[in-house]
């Protein structure tokens, strides 16, 4: 019986045929050039099977008893370039979002899905369990009800102070883009359970092997938990994580706030010390956009980010104290201004992607397969 070739073996063979070697690639192809891929597809990762009580009735057209429910998995869509780098990128959306986050931008430009593909990265887009394409849940627990929150999120997503945009902001401000922006939201089909969510995305890495995890917003904390548990995660780049993780026994620094909800939702996730120590073994970068207040803001949706950024620096200091490599990149300090909470889909997302490429190269995470 012939053994089934592994993903690594298939890609190595393709790379050898193409004469690839280690090191950085040539400049990425223009967004107007045709896309060339070696493979694309989708799959479910992880999940559980729930056996419903009762006896199945084979004579009934549809029986609610005695059956099995296959749910709580992650859903993934991937594309592989012809000459891929060794480490695939796994992109995980934020709260209330699904993989659309990484696809075409609200005004129709290329998002990270294809921008990174053009740079020879194999890209895996994730819908976390109980969201989007992974909506089949094993839970019937209470979920957050639909609320009209676009005006509040205007502040939280840092478009400006409603209904105005920040001067010099990089969000595409046409009515069509704004409409598309709000239509990329998705509600949960079950409670957002840490163990379910982390298990689903961890199963993605169990399937593909070593890779780089890229998170956004609410998935930031779950991404840190995933990386702390799964050694296949070789680096984390986190765009504006809503909060951080800390080891057991650590007391987070107090941050003043007049809004108790900010204190609650920025409370760090506590993980075992041994797991936290694993985060000091991989490179971690946290990225922030613009218009984050330096002092307390009267707008709670903006003041929230003052807390988040402070927690990010606190987290990186904890990692570095253990000999790790954790840094914060504030895009304005790198000369990239006007970015919202979604810098990877703003008008200057190519420049933001350039920063990602530079970081991955600086940590030698961008190597190709040897010929």
VEXPADREN-686255 format. One line per field, with one value per residue (C-alpha): x negated, y negated, z; residue in three letters; residue number from 0. Coordinates in pm, whole numbers, plus 50000, padded with zeros to 5 digits. Example, Ala and Ser with C-alpha at 12.3 -4.5 7.8 and 13.67 -1.06 7.14 Angstrom:
2
xx = (48770	48633)
yy = (50450	50106)
zz = (50780	50714)
r = (ALA	SER)
k = (0	1)
//
This chain:
371
xx = (50000	49863	49846	50048	49813	49806	49872	49505	49393	49622	49512	49145	49174	49342	49077	48796	48947	48960	48600	48680	48434	48431	48452	48692	48889	48901	49146	49511	49713	49938	50303	50388	50182	50358	50361	50180	50244	50144	50438	50742	51006	51186	51221	51361	51117	51184	51533	51728	52013	52322	52540	52903	53100	53384	53434	53400	53712	53600	53956	53997	53904	53718	53644	53519	53424	53140	52934	52590	52491	52149	52070	51837	51569	51379	51438	51137	51086	50732	50530	50178	49949	49736	49416	49520	49314	49261	49499	49863	50052	50373	50595	50856	51133	51247	51568	51891	51693	51613	51353	51492	51265	50969	51130	51210	51214	51543	51463	51367	50986	50773	50767	50505	50642	50496	50240	50053	50111	49933	49639	49608	49788	50029	50331	50590	50894	51080	51440	51424	51666	52026	51970	52014	51944	51877	52221	52335	52314	52352	52485	52831	52708	52798	52635	52621	52927	52903	52865	52837	52487	52333	52328	52147	51905	51831	51630	51503	51378	51226	51379	51422	51679	52018	52121	51792	51471	51132	50937	50689	50856	50786	51135	51304	51578	51822	52180	52135	51820	51986	52281	52052	51856	52158	52273	51961	52083	52200	52377	52285	52500	52395	52209	51850	51683	51306	51242	51460	51311	50948	50990	51129	50844	50584	50716	50634	50267	50283	50396	50154	49856	49632	49759	49804	50124	50263	50547	50770	50948	51146	50955	50636	50676	50791	50496	50254	50422	50399	50029	49961	50107	50009	49643	49735	49799	49455	49541	49835	49914	50212	50395	50539	50622	50911	50722	50422	50339	50141	49998	50163	50075	50001	50188	50250	50162	50464	50591	50828	51165	51504	51677	51699	51762	51416	51260	51459	51390	51018	50963	50684	50743	50554	50367	50133	49780	49632	49851	49763	49396	49453	49538	49183	49059	49211	49203	49511	49604	49904	50011	50217	50362	50417	50638	50596	50621	50318	50533	50885	51144	51509	51603	51593	51555	51230	51109	51134	50830	50619	50669	50606	50280	50157	50238	50049	49732	49780	49812	49499	49302	49410	49295	48962	48902	48903	48651	48913	48959	49275	49310	49575	49591	49784	49837	49828	49480	49380	49502	49835	50118	50497	50569	50885	50940	50922	50582	50555	50855	50804	50704	50335	50355	50069	49837	49972	49905	49551	49497	49619	49383	49092	49166	49192	48868	48692	48782	48678	49033	49053	48824	48905	48860	48509	48473)
yy = (50000	49662	49404	49090	48797	48531	48163	48094	48358	48233	47873	47965	48151	47851	47618	47838	47841	47463	47432	47254	47197	47021	46647	46372	46365	46111	45823	45936	45932	45636	45661	45629	45935	46272	46489	46820	47093	47456	47562	47431	47594	47602	47831	47867	47898	48037	48042	48302	48546	48519	48828	48725	48923	49151	49415	49342	49417	49538	49514	49144	48889	48691	48808	48579	48867	49116	48927	48768	48404	48320	47966	47723	47752	47469	47412	47323	47210	47216	47117	47237	47051	47232	47156	47145	47058	47323	47184	47126	46833	46897	46588	46571	46308	46095	46070	46055	46124	46423	46489	46202	45987	46102	46119	45823	45488	45299	45088	45390	45388	45692	45800	46006	46327	46249	45983	46247	46516	46293	46284	46664	46741	47031	46869	47044	46835	46955	46932	47013	47271	47148	46863	46818	47132	47318	47237	47592	47601	47877	47628	47484	47239	46872	46644	46269	46136	45920	45552	45242	45140	44975	44631	44762	44963	44647	44542	44888	44950	44600	44463	44136	43977	44064	43964	43799	43964	43885	43637	43826	44158	44451	44599	44585	44332	44392	44492	44822	44909	44821	45044	45332	45282	45339	45636	45837	45908	46253	46365	46667	46980	47084	46940	46836	47102	47074	47447	47500	47208	47283	47654	47578	47352	47572	47857	47647	47650	48020	48071	47841	47862	47564	47221	46857	46746	46401	46282	45978	45815	46069	46366	46214	46361	46698	46696	46653	46945	47156	47075	47149	47498	47600	47615	47607	47233	47091	46720	46490	46155	46001	45701	45501	45787	45694	45824	46035	46350	46363	46648	46772	46562	46245	45931	45702	45336	45116	44881	44598	44593	44437	44716	45050	45238	45142	45286	45606	45675	45592	45824	46061	46432	46638	46948	47193	47066	47353	47261	46893	46991	47145	46802	46693	46954	46793	46446	46235	45900	45687	45419	45105	44846	44475	44244	44423	44159	44103	43983	44068	43996	43900	44154	44499	44672	44480	44494	44872	44872	44678	44972	45232	45074	45048	45416	45507	45339	45508	45848	45793	45694	46018	46222	46042	46088	46462	46422	46410	46198	45988	45641	45377	45204	44876	44801	44419	44451	44645	44360	44527	44304	44295	44662	44795	45113	45294	45178	45478	45357	44980	44780	44824	45199	45270	45062	45247	45579	45457	45422	45779	45905	45718	45863	46221	46178	46027	46340	46574	46702	46637	46916	47130	47506	47605	47754)
zz = (50000	49899	50177	50126	50057	50326	50264	50333	50087	49811	49854	49876	49546	49385	49525	49400	49055	49064	49183	49510	49789	50125	50160	50068	49745	49469	49490	49504	49186	49117	49217	48848	48751	48714	49027	48990	49245	49282	49497	49676	49888	50219	50518	50868	51157	51501	51645	51836	51787	52004	52039	52081	52340	52237	51970	51601	51396	51051	50916	50990	50724	50991	51345	51619	51847	51847	51589	51591	51553	51407	51522	51697	51427	51258	50887	50674	50316	50179	49874	49797	49556	49302	49493	49860	50159	50426	50684	50592	50742	50938	50954	51230	51233	51526	51726	51529	51211	50991	50722	50512	50730	50522	50179	49952	50132	50180	49872	49661	49675	49750	50113	50292	50139	49798	49894	50093	49833	49580	49823	49807	50131	50161	50325	50543	50638	50947	51059	51430	51575	51600	51355	50980	50780	51106	51241	51315	51696	51951	52204	52255	52519	52529	52274	52239	52061	51750	51833	51609	51719	51413	51579	51888	51674	51477	51784	51881	51527	51534	51219	51407	51639	51496	51235	51139	51024	51172	50955	50742	50818	50590	50590	50245	50309	50024	50115	49931	50128	50458	50372	50276	50597	50820	50613	50692	51044	51155	51473	51682	51668	52019	52320	52252	52465	52511	52498	52189	51998	52086	52013	51668	51560	51728	51512	51205	51308	51390	51032	50845	51081	51158	51065	51164	51335	51249	51471	51493	51786	51991	51851	51991	52338	52199	51961	52250	52430	52113	52068	52435	52390	52037	51937	51567	51609	51532	51563	51632	51472	51649	51508	51797	52037	52267	52568	52665	52857	53181	53391	53707	54008	53812	53916	53615	53656	53738	53465	53546	53372	53434	53241	53429	53104	52978	53292	53247	52880	52905	53202	53094	53039	53297	53177	53356	53406	53204	52907	52935	52931	52587	52449	52528	52279	51968	51810	51888	51736	51834	51585	51648	51413	51466	51674	52006	52282	52502	52791	52909	52641	52704	52436	52595	52259	52202	52562	52542	52311	52560	52796	52527	52416	52775	52831	52512	52636	52973	52801	52591	52899	53070	52770	52742	53115	53040	52759	52484	52172	52195	52047	51982	51644	51644	51277	51320	51471	51159	50938	50849	50965	50974	51031	51194	51393	51056	50922	50689	50488	50506	50199	50284	50351	50110	50331	50636	50461	50388	50765	50812	50542	50698	51040	50914	50723	51028	51228	50944	50912	50538	50411	50112	50082	49984	49633)
r = (UNK	UNK	UNK	UNK	UNK	UNK	UNK	UNK	UNK	UNK	UNK	UNK	UNK	UNK	UNK	UNK	UNK	UNK	UNK	UNK	UNK	UNK	UNK	UNK	UNK	UNK	UNK	UNK	UNK	UNK	UNK	UNK	UNK	UNK	UNK	UNK	UNK	UNK	UNK	UNK	UNK	UNK	UNK	UNK	UNK	UNK	UNK	UNK	UNK	UNK	UNK	UNK	UNK	UNK	UNK	UNK	UNK	UNK	UNK	UNK	UNK	UNK	UNK	UNK	UNK	UNK	UNK	UNK	UNK	UNK	UNK	UNK	UNK	UNK	UNK	UNK	UNK	UNK	UNK	UNK	UNK	UNK	UNK	UNK	UNK	UNK	UNK	UNK	UNK	UNK	UNK	UNK	UNK	UNK	UNK	UNK	UNK	UNK	UNK	UNK	UNK	UNK	UNK	UNK	UNK	UNK	UNK	UNK	UNK	UNK	UNK	UNK	UNK	UNK	UNK	UNK	UNK	UNK	UNK	UNK	UNK	UNK	UNK	UNK	UNK	UNK	UNK	UNK	UNK	UNK	UNK	UNK	UNK	UNK	UNK	UNK	UNK	UNK	UNK	UNK	UNK	UNK	UNK	UNK	UNK	UNK	UNK	UNK	UNK	UNK	UNK	UNK	UNK	UNK	UNK	UNK	UNK	UNK	UNK	UNK	UNK	UNK	UNK	UNK	UNK	UNK	UNK	UNK	UNK	UNK	UNK	UNK	UNK	UNK	UNK	UNK	UNK	UNK	UNK	UNK	UNK	UNK	UNK	UNK	UNK	UNK	UNK	UNK	UNK	UNK	UNK	UNK	UNK	UNK	UNK	UNK	UNK	UNK	UNK	UNK	UNK	UNK	UNK	UNK	UNK	UNK	UNK	UNK	UNK	UNK	UNK	UNK	UNK	UNK	UNK	UNK	UNK	UNK	UNK	UNK	UNK	UNK	UNK	UNK	UNK	UNK	UNK	UNK	UNK	UNK	UNK	UNK	UNK	UNK	UNK	UNK	UNK	UNK	UNK	UNK	UNK	UNK	UNK	UNK	UNK	UNK	UNK	UNK	UNK	UNK	UNK	UNK	UNK	UNK	UNK	UNK	UNK	UNK	UNK	UNK	UNK	UNK	UNK	UNK	UNK	UNK	UNK	UNK	UNK	UNK	UNK	UNK	UNK	UNK	UNK	UNK	UNK	UNK	UNK	UNK	UNK	UNK	UNK	UNK	UNK	UNK	UNK	UNK	UNK	UNK	UNK	UNK	UNK	UNK	UNK	UNK	UNK	UNK	UNK	UNK	UNK	UNK	UNK	UNK	UNK	UNK	UNK	UNK	UNK	UNK	UNK	UNK	UNK	UNK	UNK	UNK	UNK	UNK	UNK	UNK	UNK	UNK	UNK	UNK	UNK	UNK	UNK	UNK	UNK	UNK	UNK	UNK	UNK	UNK	UNK	UNK	UNK	UNK	UNK	UNK	UNK	UNK	UNK	UNK	UNK	UNK	UNK	UNK	UNK	UNK	UNK	UNK	UNK	UNK	UNK	UNK	UNK	UNK	UNK	UNK	UNK	UNK	UNK	UNK	UNK	UNK	UNK	UNK	UNK	UNK	UNK)
k = (0	1	2	3	4	5	6	7	8	9	10	11	12	13	14	15	16	17	18	19	20	21	22	23	24	25	26	27	28	29	30	31	32	33	34	35	36	37	38	39	40	41	42	43	44	45	46	47	48	49	50	51	52	53	54	55	56	57	58	59	60	61	62	63	64	65	66	67	68	69	70	71	72	73	74	75	76	77	78	79	80	81	82	83	84	85	86	87	88	89	90	91	92	93	94	95	96	97	98	99	100	101	102	103	104	105	106	107	108	109	110	111	112	113	114	115	116	117	118	119	120	121	122	123	124	125	126	127	128	129	130	131	132	133	134	135	136	137	138	139	140	141	142	143	144	145	146	147	148	149	150	151	152	153	154	155	156	157	158	159	160	161	162	163	164	165	166	167	168	169	170	171	172	173	174	175	176	177	178	179	180	181	182	183	184	185	186	187	188	189	190	191	192	193	194	195	196	197	198	199	200	201	202	203	204	205	206	207	208	209	210	211	212	213	214	215	216	217	218	219	220	221	222	223	224	225	226	227	228	229	230	231	232	233	234	235	236	237	238	239	240	241	242	243	244	245	246	247	248	249	250	251	252	253	254	255	256	257	258	259	260	261	262	263	264	265	266	267	268	269	270	271	272	273	274	275	276	277	278	279	280	281	282	283	284	285	286	287	288	289	290	291	292	293	294	295	296	297	298	299	300	301	302	303	304	305	306	307	308	309	310	311	312	313	314	315	316	317	318	319	320	321	322	323	324	325	326	327	328	329	330	331	332	333	334	335	336	337	338	339	340	341	342	343	344	345	346	347	348	349	350	351	352	353	354	355	356	357	358	359	360	361	362	363	364	365	366	367	368	369	370)
//
